[in-house]
């Protein structure tokens, strides 16, 4: 009965149904399950799973929930292909990018913006930063949100995280929760150049 009801809901263009079907097939194959395996786990017939994957029906929310539970994923994973087709992509060729200077009190440093994306609930920023060793200024200390990744490109510096001093060299990486106070305490060489990638909820 459920299969018949859901089959009767098939829409005319099938765009949404095909997107759900594509996501379901990808998740099933990623888990190395046959349609029969998924049917056993979910209680949804193998024939219905085949129809959903081929975009021939509009599955009910209860069917989607059963399939998501069987695949051990959020129900939103079955809707991931249904979002907008509009997306931003940034390609920065070597030596390019938006060059800027950040001023904080007596301190200033140059950085090159490599990428910035803003989505509902998410903000992402990638920078290449150059710090110069200066006796009369110190880079700012931050308290923020989200996560920060740093990769040393050139030079050496001391990074403060909470009460810890971390010695960073070229080739070193550091990832941290931005909630705790953090920032560069001292530049040990003439300059320290690094890649900074930060992601935070808005």
N, C-alpha and C positions, 0 to 999 in steps of 0.2 A: 504493500500500500504506500509506504513512504517513497519508494522508488517511482511509482506512478505519479504521485503528487508532485514530486520534484521535477520529473521529466516534463510535466505540463507547464512548468514555470519557465521553460527555456525561452529566452528573449529573441528578438528578430535579428540583431546584428551579432550577438554572441561575444562582443568584445570583452565584457567583464567575465563571462563564463570561461572564455579561452585563457584569460590571465590567471584565474584561479586554477584552472586545469594545468597550466604550465608550471605553476608553483607546486602543486600537489605532486605531479610527476617527478619534478626535480628533487623534492624532499624524499619521496619514496625511493627513488634510485640511489640517492645519497646514502640512505639507510640500508641499501641492498635488499630491499623487500620486493616481492612480487605483489601483484594486485590481490592475489589470494591470501598472501601473508598479512597484508594490511587489512583485508576484509576480516580475517580471524581476530586481529587485534582490536579493530574498531567496531565491529558489529554492522558495518556498512557492506552491502554485497559487493562482490568483485565486479559484477556487471555494472553497478552504479558507479564504482570507482573508475572503471573504464570510460563511462559516459562523461563523468566529471572531467577527467584528464583530457578528453577530446573536445571539451567545450560544448557538449550537447545538452547539458542541463544546468539549471541554476540551483545549486545545493542550498538547503536550509541552513540556518545558523546551528541547529542541533547536529546536523551532519558534519558541518565544518568543525564543530567542537569535538565531536567523536574522532574525526580524522586527526585533528591537531593533538589530542590526548594520546592517540595511538602512536603518533610520530614523536611525541614528547617535545613539542614546540608550542610557542604561543599561537593563538588563532590568527594573529596578525601576520604570521609567516605565510599563511595561505593567501593573504591579500597583498603580498609585497609587490606583485607585478601589476597591481591595479592603480597605482599612484600616477601622478602626473608624468607626462613624457618629457617635461621640461626639467633640465638639470644643468648645473654650471660645471665647467671644466676649465682649469687653468694650466697652460703649458708655458713655463718660463725657460727660455733657452739659456745656455751657459753665459754668465756675465751680465744677464739682464735682470729685470725685476724693478719694483718701485723703491727707489732709494730715499730714505727719510732719516731725520735726526730726532731723537727723543731727548728732551730736556727735563731734568728733575732736580731743582735747586741748582747747586753748583755743578752738578754732574750732567754730562751729555754724552751720548754715544750714537753711532750710526747703525742703521739696520736696513736690510733689503727685504721687502715683503715678497714672499714667494707664492703665497696662496691664502685666501680668506673665504670661508663659506659660512653662511648663516642659514640655518633651517629652524623650523619650529622646535624649540627645546634644545637646540644644539648650536654652538658657535665654535669654529675651527680656525686656527691661525698658524701659519708657518712663516718663520723669519730666519734670515741669516744675519747674525749680529756681530759687530766688531767692537770690542771694548779696548780702550787705550789705558795704559797705566798712567795715572795722574796722582800726584802727591796731595793735591788740594781738594779732591772730590772722591766720592765713593758711590758706586752704583746703588740704586734704591733697593730696599727690602720690601717684599710683597707678602700680602695675605690674600689669597684668592679662592677660586672654586675650580673644580674639575681636575684635570691631570696635565702634567707638563713633562715633555721629553726634551733632553738636551744632548747634543752630540758634538764633541770637541773637534774642531777642524784644524786649528793652529794655535800654538802657545800653551800656557799653563795658567791656572787660576785656582783660587780657593772659593768654594761654594758653600754658603751657609744654609743649613736646613734644620730648623728648630735650634737645638743646642749643638749640632754636629757640624764640624768643618770637613769638607770633602775636597780632596786635591784632584782637580780635573786636568787631564792632558789631552793632546790631540789623539783622537781615536777612542777616547773614553765616552761612555754614554751614561746618562742619569735619567731615571724616570721617577716621578714623585707625585703625591697628592698635594695639590696647591693650597689646601686648607691651612697647613702649618707655615709659619713665616719662613721665607726663603729668598735667596738672592745672592749675587756675587759679593763676597767679602773683600777680596783682594785679587788684582791682576798681577801675576808674578813675572811675566815676560812683558816685552814692550807692548804687545797686543795679544788679545785672546779672541779668536774668532770661532763662532759656534752656530750650530743649527738649533733652533728652538721651535718646537711644535706643541701647541696647547689646544686642548679641547675641553669645553665646559658647557654645562647646561645653562640655558638662558633663563 
